[in-house]
Amino acid sequence: MRHLCCLFLLGGAGLLAQNPLTDSVTARYKSIRENLVAAAEAMPEDGYQFKLTPAQRSFGGWIGHVAMGNYHFCAIIKGEVAPENPGLHELTEKAALVKAISDSFAYCDAALLGMTDQKALSGVTVAGKTVYPVEGMIGLIASTNEHYGNLVGYLRTKGITPPSSRKR
């Protein structure tokens, strides 16, 4: 019985997987990627300038921020300097921001493609500094989940059911 408990806690076959770390991160990444893109698509155009309070970012500002963060974290995973994407924080139109977040996730998809636990734990030098892909992987999951949580409040305030709640 003890072994069944551990299998359940680690996601079923996780104990038997060759790359349990990267498999787990990738599964969680795919879920949050889906939720974030769906959230960007769910908000109507006029909601992109909406702020919960005057001091906060607009909904569109959060989408641009997530896109910028994705490039930062996924560059670490890839072992390279992040591509320059000036202006993502200044975008205001829904179509441009949906494209921006989708493009940033495509960059992350490429970063995670073929990632193994061994590669994730191997240091690489980027701009004279040693980084480990696992740092980027953990940062990516933490950041995207945190910001999806921010966006849920914006969606609910506008009467929109968040994508993660629609799945239930």
Residue pairs with C-beta under 8 A, 6 or more apart in sequence:
6 15
7 13
7 14
7 15
10 20
10 24
11 24
11 27
14 20
14 23
14 24
17 23
18 116
18 117
19 115
19 116
19 117
20 117
21 117
21 120
21 121
21 134
22 112
22 115
22 116
22 117
22 119
22 120
22 137
25 112
25 120
25 137
25 138
25 140
25 141
26 112
26 115
28 141
29 108
29 112
29 137
29 140
29 141
29 144
32 141
32 144
32 145
32 148
33 105
33 108
33 144
34 163
35 148
35 162
35 163
35 164
36 66
36 101
36 105
36 144
36 147
36 148
36 151
37 98
37 101
37 102
37 105
38 163
39 148
39 151
39 152
39 155
39 162
39 163
40 63
40 94
40 97
40 98
40 101
41 98
42 155
42 160
42 162
42 163
43 50
43 59
43 94
43 154
43 155
43 158
43 160
44 94
44 158
45 93
45 94
47 59
47 154
47 158
48 58
48 59
48 60
48 63
48 92
48 93
48 94
48 97
49 58
49 59
49 60
49 92
50 58
50 59
50 154
50 157
50 158
51 57
51 58
51 59
52 153
52 154
52 157
57 65
58 92
59 151
59 154
60 91
60 92
60 93
60 94
60 97
61 89
62 147
62 150
62 151
62 154
63 91
63 97
63 98
63 100
63 101
63 151
64 88
64 89
64 90
64 91
64 97
64 100
65 88
65 89
65 147
66 101
66 104
66 143
66 144
66 147
67 85
67 88
67 97
67 100
67 101
67 103
67 104
68 85
68 88
68 89
68 104
69 140
69 143
69 144
69 147
70 101
70 104
70 105
70 107
70 108
70 140
70 144
71 82
71 83
71 85
71 104
71 107
72 82
72 139
73 108
73 136
73 137
73 139
73 140
73 143
74 82
74 104
74 107
74 108
74 110
74 111
74 112
74 136
74 140
75 81
75 82
75 83
75 111
75 126
75 136
76 126
76 131
76 132
76 133
76 135
76 136
76 139
77 108
77 111
77 112
77 115
77 120
77 133
77 136
77 137
77 140
78 110
78 111
78 133
78 136
79 124
79 126
79 131
79 133
80 126
81 126
81 127
83 107
85 100
85 104
88 100
91 97
91 100
108 140
111 136
112 137
115 133
115 137
119 133
120 132
120 133
120 134
120 137
121 132
121 133
121 134
122 132
122 133
123 130
123 131
123 132
124 130
124 131
124 132
124 133
125 131
148 164
151 162
152 162
152 164
155 161
155 162
156 162
